[in-house]
Every structure is written in structure tokens, then in C-alpha cells.
Amino acid sequence: MPAFSTIVWVGIGVFGGLVLWKTGMGMLRSFTTPLPPPPPAGEMRRINVRYRCTVCALELRMTLAPDEDPPPPRHCLEDMTIVAPIFE
């Protein structure tokens, strides 16, 4: 009878090892599969608008936007102000 219980425990160990192996390989495969491409966001237009933060004086140039007159970005929790272009 002791030989039968040893065979059962070895079988359980082998089965558990196979389950762990398949789970680990499935997780590794999921890391290597590429993500699907994002949906198209629409047509972007070329613009040339400069903004300045009124709090810290950070300047930002926006070159692409979904529309001709985009809303100003936020920085330091405040809306940025439009800076007049130097040469145009």
C-alpha cells in the first residue's frame, strides 16, 4: 500500500507542476503580445500658437490641434495665456 500512495503524490506533484508551467508560460506570452492600435483620433491641423503660464512663466508652442482655435492648456492649475507671435 505505501507504493500506491507514493505514486499518487508523485502524480499530484507532476500535475501541479504542469499547471504552474502552463500558467507561467501564458503570463509571459501575454506580456509579449502587442497591444491593438488606438482608434483614429480624427484629423489634426497644423497651427502655430504659443502659450505662457502666468504663474511660473513656462512657455509652450502648440503645432498640431484638432481644430483651428484650441482651448488653452492648463499649467500650475491655471489656464495659460496666448503669447503674440514675434514674426508673422
N, C-alpha and C positions, 0 to 999 in steps of 0.2 A: 503493500500500500504506500510506503514512503516514496517510491519511484513515481507513482501516479501524481502525487501532489507536487513533486518537483517539476514534472513535465507541464502541469497546469500553470505553475508560477512562471516557468520559462516562457510559455505561450503568452501569458498575460504581459510579461515584460517585452516580448518581441512586438506584440500588438500595440502596446503603449509607445514603444519606440517608433513604430511606423506612423502612428497618429501624430506624434511630435514632429517627425521628419516632414510629413505632408503639410502640416500647419506652418512650419518654419519656411519651407520652400514656397508655399502660397503667399506668405507675407513678403518674402524677398522679391517674388515676381511682381507683386502689386507695387513695390517701390520703383521698379524699372519700367513699367508701362507708362508711356507719355500721356499727359492729360489731353483731353479733347480741345481743339482750338476754341477761343472765345467767339461768341457771336459777333457779327459785324456791328460796329457802334454807329455807323452812319458815315456820311461824307464829312470830311474835315476841310476847312477852308484856311487858306494862308492869310494871316493877319500880322501886323507889326504894332503891338501895343505894349507900352511899358507901365509898370505899376511900382509904387513906393509905399512901404509901410510907414504910417505916421508915428508909430511908437519906437521902432528900432532902426528906421531908415534903410531897411533891406530893399533892394531894387530887383525887379523881376521883369523879364521880357517874355511875352507870350507870342508864339509864332504860328500856332495852329489852334483852331477852335471850331466847334460845331456850327457856330453862326457868326455873323459879321460883328455883332456887338455883344460879347460875352459878359456875364456878370463878373465883378472884380473878385479875385481870390481873397481869402482871409489869412492873416498872419498876426500873431500876438493877440488873437481873439478879436481883431478889428478888421473891417474891410480896408483893402489897400486903395490908394488914390491913383488916378491916372496921371502920368507924367507926360508933359508935352514933348513931342519928338524934337530933336535938335535940328536935324536936316531933313526937310520933306517939303 
